[in-house]
Structure formats: C-alpha cells, structure tokens
Amino acid sequence: MICISLREPDYQSFVAALSGLEMAEIRMDGAKLSPAEVESIFSRPLVLVATFRPGGVRLKKRAEMLSLAIRAGARFVDLELQSPPAFRDELVKAARASRCRVIISYHNDRKTPDRPLLEQIADRCFRAGADIAKLACRVHSQGDCARLLSLYDQSRPIIALGLGRLGIMTRIVAPSLGAPFTYASLAPGRQTADGQLDWKAMREKIRALGG
C-alpha cells in the first residue's frame, strides 16, 4: 500500500488533497488547523496517519492535536523516538484506547548507522510502544541502502527508508520486502521528505516489480 504524505497549509487544502485517496499521512506541522478541523479531517472514512513533527510548536499543543486526531479516528499515529518519553507514553496510551496503531519513528538526516545500531534503534522503537518501527536515514551509497533494507529480515513490522535521491529504491522495494506500506507525495514537487516519488510514479514502479 502507498501512503501519500500531505503537508498542507490549512483545512481546505487538506480536504482538496484527500479527494480520491485511500491512505494518507496528515502532516499537521506547519498547518493552521482548529480543533474542529482536526476532528473533521480524521473522522473521514480513510486510512489516515496523524503526524506532527517538532519545530516551533509547544509540546503541549502537539500532544493536544495528536490526541484529537486519535480520538477522531486516525488509524495510525506517528511519534518520534527522540521525543520526550512522557509525551510519547501519553499518546501511546491514548492510541491503545482508540485502537489506533502506533508508529515510532527514528530520523537521521546525516547518515545511516551501522547494522548493530540500526537493530538497537528498532528495538528501542518497539520498547517505546511501536506497532511499527519506522527508520528514515540519509543514504550516501548503495551500501547504506542495503543496510537499511537488511532490517526486513526480521519478523517485526518495520518501514526502513533512505533519505535522498539514492534512497528512492528503498521506498520502491519496501512493500515487497514486508513493509506495511511505503510513502509517496501527492504530485511532483510536493514531497514532504527528500527522496519521495509522487504516488503515480511509485505505483508504476511497484507494479513493475510485480507488487
């Protein structure tokens, strides 16, 4: 399955972007959304991932918006491994009460750690309450890509993605290796992460692999 990552400025833009989609990540960071608008978005009968990345917004505000999304019907909530444990634990508890699955994500925009450290990071994600561990790391070589993709040799649900142009291949092959889903942008030029393809291009490349 392809999850289309949306980072829009306001409610109407999210509503327009969601038209015709089945699964999307709602990036609330950078958006001007009222509580009622958050509830409206996440009450839609779609598979939606609630995400609110750090940066310029108080932790309390992020927790409130994510809690609203969970209660309104988000199917997944994405929480950063690097976030304060109390913040993360409160939202994991809320997700469990609403049957919302938890993605604990790790981001490294500088490099891809070695395999033992990647395994430790994945372990930390699951200990923190993850149903799915997501690791997104900057890749500088095919070796970096191979190291990320090697994480799929375990039975736990993992999404391992490479950041940057070299990382595109990791996004394409992820579903065939066992990732619950992969990420794409709504259209060319609307990427929310370095290395994302637009969803139509992603769909064609996955189909070419027989996925």
Contacts in CASP RR format, 6 or more apart in sequence:
PFRMAT RR
TARGET T0000
AUTHOR 0000-0000-0000
METHOD contacts of the structure
MODEL  1
MICISLREPDYQSFVAALSGLEMAEIRMDGAKLSPAEVESIFSRPLVLVA
TFRPGGVRLKKRAEMLSLAIRAGARFVDLELQSPPAFRDELVKAARASRC
RVIISYHNDRKTPDRPLLEQIADRCFRAGADIAKLACRVHSQGDCARLLS
LYDQSRPIIALGLGRLGIMTRIVAPSLGAPFTYASLAPGRQTADGQLDWK
AMREKIRALGG
1 22 0 8 1.000
1 23 0 8 1.000
1 47 0 8 1.000
1 175 0 8 1.000
1 180 0 8 1.000
1 181 0 8 1.000
1 182 0 8 1.000
2 23 0 8 1.000
2 181 0 8 1.000
2 182 0 8 1.000
2 183 0 8 1.000
2 184 0 8 1.000
2 199 0 8 1.000
2 202 0 8 1.000
2 203 0 8 1.000
2 206 0 8 1.000
3 23 0 8 1.000
3 24 0 8 1.000
3 25 0 8 1.000
3 47 0 8 1.000
3 49 0 8 1.000
3 181 0 8 1.000
3 182 0 8 1.000
3 183 0 8 1.000
3 184 0 8 1.000
4 21 0 8 1.000
4 23 0 8 1.000
4 24 0 8 1.000
4 25 0 8 1.000
4 183 0 8 1.000
4 184 0 8 1.000
4 185 0 8 1.000
4 186 0 8 1.000
4 199 0 8 1.000
5 24 0 8 1.000
5 25 0 8 1.000
5 27 0 8 1.000
5 183 0 8 1.000
5 184 0 8 1.000
5 185 0 8 1.000
5 186 0 8 1.000
5 191 0 8 1.000
5 192 0 8 1.000
5 193 0 8 1.000
5 196 0 8 1.000
6 14 0 8 1.000
6 17 0 8 1.000
6 18 0 8 1.000
6 24 0 8 1.000
6 25 0 8 1.000
6 26 0 8 1.000
6 27 0 8 1.000
6 186 0 8 1.000
6 192 0 8 1.000
7 27 0 8 1.000
7 29 0 8 1.000
7 30 0 8 1.000
7 31 0 8 1.000
7 192 0 8 1.000
8 14 0 8 1.000
8 17 0 8 1.000
8 27 0 8 1.000
8 31 0 8 1.000
9 30 0 8 1.000
9 31 0 8 1.000
9 32 0 8 1.000
10 31 0 8 1.000
10 32 0 8 1.000
10 33 0 8 1.000
11 33 0 8 1.000
11 34 0 8 1.000
11 37 0 8 1.000
11 40 0 8 1.000
11 41 0 8 1.000
14 26 0 8 1.000
14 31 0 8 1.000
14 33 0 8 1.000
14 41 0 8 1.000
15 41 0 8 1.000
17 24 0 8 1.000
17 186 0 8 1.000
18 24 0 8 1.000
18 41 0 8 1.000
18 44 0 8 1.000
18 46 0 8 1.000
21 46 0 8 1.000
22 46 0 8 1.000
22 47 0 8 1.000
23 46 0 8 1.000
23 47 0 8 1.000
23 48 0 8 1.000
23 49 0 8 1.000
23 181 0 8 1.000
24 46 0 8 1.000
24 47 0 8 1.000
24 48 0 8 1.000
24 49 0 8 1.000
25 48 0 8 1.000
25 49 0 8 1.000
25 51 0 8 1.000
25 78 0 8 1.000
25 183 0 8 1.000
25 192 0 8 1.000
26 41 0 8 1.000
26 42 0 8 1.000
26 48 0 8 1.000
26 49 0 8 1.000
26 50 0 8 1.000
26 51 0 8 1.000
26 69 0 8 1.000
26 74 0 8 1.000
27 51 0 8 1.000
27 52 0 8 1.000
27 53 0 8 1.000
27 192 0 8 1.000
28 38 0 8 1.000
28 50 0 8 1.000
28 51 0 8 1.000
28 52 0 8 1.000
28 65 0 8 1.000
28 66 0 8 1.000
28 69 0 8 1.000
29 51 0 8 1.000
29 52 0 8 1.000
29 53 0 8 1.000
29 54 0 8 1.000
29 55 0 8 1.000
29 57 0 8 1.000
33 41 0 8 1.000
33 65 0 8 1.000
35 64 0 8 1.000
35 65 0 8 1.000
35 68 0 8 1.000
38 65 0 8 1.000
38 68 0 8 1.000
38 69 0 8 1.000
38 72 0 8 1.000
39 68 0 8 1.000
39 71 0 8 1.000
39 72 0 8 1.000
40 72 0 8 1.000
41 48 0 8 1.000
41 69 0 8 1.000
41 72 0 8 1.000
42 48 0 8 1.000
42 50 0 8 1.000
42 68 0 8 1.000
42 69 0 8 1.000
42 70 0 8 1.000
42 72 0 8 1.000
42 73 0 8 1.000
42 74 0 8 1.000
43 72 0 8 1.000
43 73 0 8 1.000
47 75 0 8 1.000
47 76 0 8 1.000
48 69 0 8 1.000
48 73 0 8 1.000
48 74 0 8 1.000
48 75 0 8 1.000
48 76 0 8 1.000
49 74 0 8 1.000
49 75 0 8 1.000
49 76 0 8 1.000
49 77 0 8 1.000
49 78 0 8 1.000
49 103 0 8 1.000
50 66 0 8 1.000
50 69 0 8 1.000
50 70 0 8 1.000
50 74 0 8 1.000
50 76 0 8 1.000
50 77 0 8 1.000
50 78 0 8 1.000
50 100 0 8 1.000
51 77 0 8 1.000
51 78 0 8 1.000
52 62 0 8 1.000
52 65 0 8 1.000
52 66 0 8 1.000
53 80 0 8 1.000
54 62 0 8 1.000
54 80 0 8 1.000
54 83 0 8 1.000
59 84 0 8 1.000
59 87 0 8 1.000
62 87 0 8 1.000
63 87 0 8 1.000
63 90 0 8 1.000
63 91 0 8 1.000
66 77 0 8 1.000
66 79 0 8 1.000
66 91 0 8 1.000
66 94 0 8 1.000
67 90 0 8 1.000
67 91 0 8 1.000
67 94 0 8 1.000
69 77 0 8 1.000
70 77 0 8 1.000
70 91 0 8 1.000
70 94 0 8 1.000
70 95 0 8 1.000
70 98 0 8 1.000
70 100 0 8 1.000
71 94 0 8 1.000
71 98 0 8 1.000
73 98 0 8 1.000
73 100 0 8 1.000
74 98 0 8 1.000
74 100 0 8 1.000
75 100 0 8 1.000
75 101 0 8 1.000
76 100 0 8 1.000
76 101 0 8 1.000
76 102 0 8 1.000
76 103 0 8 1.000
76 132 0 8 1.000
77 91 0 8 1.000
77 95 0 8 1.000
77 100 0 8 1.000
77 101 0 8 1.000
77 102 0 8 1.000
77 103 0 8 1.000
78 103 0 8 1.000
78 105 0 8 1.000
78 134 0 8 1.000
79 88 0 8 1.000
79 91 0 8 1.000
79 92 0 8 1.000
79 102 0 8 1.000
79 103 0 8 1.000
79 104 0 8 1.000
79 105 0 8 1.000
79 128 0 8 1.000
80 88 0 8 1.000
80 104 0 8 1.000
80 105 0 8 1.000
80 106 0 8 1.000
80 107 0 8 1.000
81 104 0 8 1.000
81 105 0 8 1.000
81 106 0 8 1.000
81 121 0 8 1.000
81 124 0 8 1.000
81 125 0 8 1.000
81 128 0 8 1.000
82 106 0 8 1.000
82 107 0 8 1.000
85 128 0 8 1.000
88 104 0 8 1.000
88 128 0 8 1.000
91 102 0 8 1.000
92 102 0 8 1.000
92 128 0 8 1.000
92 129 0 8 1.000
94 100 0 8 1.000
95 101 0 8 1.000
95 102 0 8 1.000
96 102 0 8 1.000
101 131 0 8 1.000
101 132 0 8 1.000
102 129 0 8 1.000
102 130 0 8 1.000
102 131 0 8 1.000
102 132 0 8 1.000
103 130 0 8 1.000
103 131 0 8 1.000
103 132 0 8 1.000
103 133 0 8 1.000
103 134 0 8 1.000
103 159 0 8 1.000
104 125 0 8 1.000
104 126 0 8 1.000
104 128 0 8 1.000
104 129 0 8 1.000
104 130 0 8 1.000
104 132 0 8 1.000
104 133 0 8 1.000
104 134 0 8 1.000
105 125 0 8 1.000
105 133 0 8 1.000
105 134 0 8 1.000
105 135 0 8 1.000
105 136 0 8 1.000
106 121 0 8 1.000
106 124 0 8 1.000
106 125 0 8 1.000
106 133 0 8 1.000
106 134 0 8 1.000
106 135 0 8 1.000
106 136 0 8 1.000
106 137 0 8 1.000
107 136 0 8 1.000
107 137 0 8 1.000
108 136 0 8 1.000
108 137 0 8 1.000
108 138 0 8 1.000
109 138 0 8 1.000
109 163 0 8 1.000
110 138 0 8 1.000
111 137 0 8 1.000
111 138 0 8 1.000
111 140 0 8 1.000
111 144 0 8 1.000
112 118 0 8 1.000
112 137 0 8 1.000
112 138 0 8 1.000
112 139 0 8 1.000
112 140 0 8 1.000
112 144 0 8 1.000
112 147 0 8 1.000
112 148 0 8 1.000
112 162 0 8 1.000
113 121 0 8 1.000
113 137 0 8 1.000
114 147 0 8 1.000
115 147 0 8 1.000
115 150 0 8 1.000
118 135 0 8 1.000
118 137 0 8 1.000
118 147 0 8 1.000
118 148 0 8 1.000
118 151 0 8 1.000
119 151 0 8 1.000
121 133 0 8 1.000
121 135 0 8 1.000
122 133 0 8 1.000
122 135 0 8 1.000
122 151 0 8 1.000
122 154 0 8 1.000
122 156 0 8 1.000
122 158 0 8 1.000
125 133 0 8 1.000
125 134 0 8 1.000
125 135 0 8 1.000
126 133 0 8 1.000
126 156 0 8 1.000
131 157 0 8 1.000
132 157 0 8 1.000
132 158 0 8 1.000
132 159 0 8 1.000
132 180 0 8 1.000
133 156 0 8 1.000
133 157 0 8 1.000
133 158 0 8 1.000
133 159 0 8 1.000
134 158 0 8 1.000
134 159 0 8 1.000
134 160 0 8 1.000
134 161 0 8 1.000
135 148 0 8 1.000
135 151 0 8 1.000
135 158 0 8 1.000
135 159 0 8 1.000
135 160 0 8 1.000
135 161 0 8 1.000
136 161 0 8 1.000
136 162 0 8 1.000
136 163 0 8 1.000
136 193 0 8 1.000
137 144 0 8 1.000
137 148 0 8 1.000
137 161 0 8 1.000
137 162 0 8 1.000
137 163 0 8 1.000
138 144 0 8 1.000
138 162 0 8 1.000
138 163 0 8 1.000
138 164 0 8 1.000
139 145 0 8 1.000
139 148 0 8 1.000
139 162 0 8 1.000
139 163 0 8 1.000
139 164 0 8 1.000
139 166 0 8 1.000
139 167 0 8 1.000
139 170 0 8 1.000
140 166 0 8 1.000
141 166 0 8 1.000
142 166 0 8 1.000
144 162 0 8 1.000
144 166 0 8 1.000
145 162 0 8 1.000
145 166 0 8 1.000
145 167 0 8 1.000
145 169 0 8 1.000
145 170 0 8 1.000
148 160 0 8 1.000
148 161 0 8 1.000
148 162 0 8 1.000
148 170 0 8 1.000
149 160 0 8 1.000
149 170 0 8 1.000
149 173 0 8 1.000
149 177 0 8 1.000
151 158 0 8 1.000
151 160 0 8 1.000
152 158 0 8 1.000
152 160 0 8 1.000
152 174 0 8 1.000
152 177 0 8 1.000
152 178 0 8 1.000
152 179 0 8 1.000
157 179 0 8 1.000
157 180 0 8 1.000
158 178 0 8 1.000
158 179 0 8 1.000
159 174 0 8 1.000
159 179 0 8 1.000
159 180 0 8 1.000
159 181 0 8 1.000
159 182 0 8 1.000
160 170 0 8 1.000
160 174 0 8 1.000
160 179 0 8 1.000
161 167 0 8 1.000
161 170 0 8 1.000
161 171 0 8 1.000
161 174 0 8 1.000
161 182 0 8 1.000
161 183 0 8 1.000
161 193 0 8 1.000
162 170 0 8 1.000
162 171 0 8 1.000
162 195 0 8 1.000
163 193 0 8 1.000
163 194 0 8 1.000
163 195 0 8 1.000
164 194 0 8 1.000
164 195 0 8 1.000
165 194 0 8 1.000
165 195 0 8 1.000
167 195 0 8 1.000
168 195 0 8 1.000
168 197 0 8 1.000
171 182 0 8 1.000
171 183 0 8 1.000
171 184 0 8 1.000
171 195 0 8 1.000
171 196 0 8 1.000
171 197 0 8 1.000
171 202 0 8 1.000
172 182 0 8 1.000
172 197 0 8 1.000
172 202 0 8 1.000
172 205 0 8 1.000
172 206 0 8 1.000
172 209 0 8 1.000
173 209 0 8 1.000
174 181 0 8 1.000
174 182 0 8 1.000
175 181 0 8 1.000
175 182 0 8 1.000
175 206 0 8 1.000
175 211 0 8 1.000
176 206 0 8 1.000
176 209 0 8 1.000
176 210 0 8 1.000
176 211 0 8 1.000
182 202 0 8 1.000
182 206 0 8 1.000
183 193 0 8 1.000
183 196 0 8 1.000
184 196 0 8 1.000
184 197 0 8 1.000
184 198 0 8 1.000
184 199 0 8 1.000
184 201 0 8 1.000
184 202 0 8 1.000
184 203 0 8 1.000
185 191 0 8 1.000
185 192 0 8 1.000
185 196 0 8 1.000
185 197 0 8 1.000
185 198 0 8 1.000
185 199 0 8 1.000
186 198 0 8 1.000
186 199 0 8 1.000
187 198 0 8 1.000
188 198 0 8 1.000
188 201 0 8 1.000
189 198 0 8 1.000
190 198 0 8 1.000
197 205 0 8 1.000
END
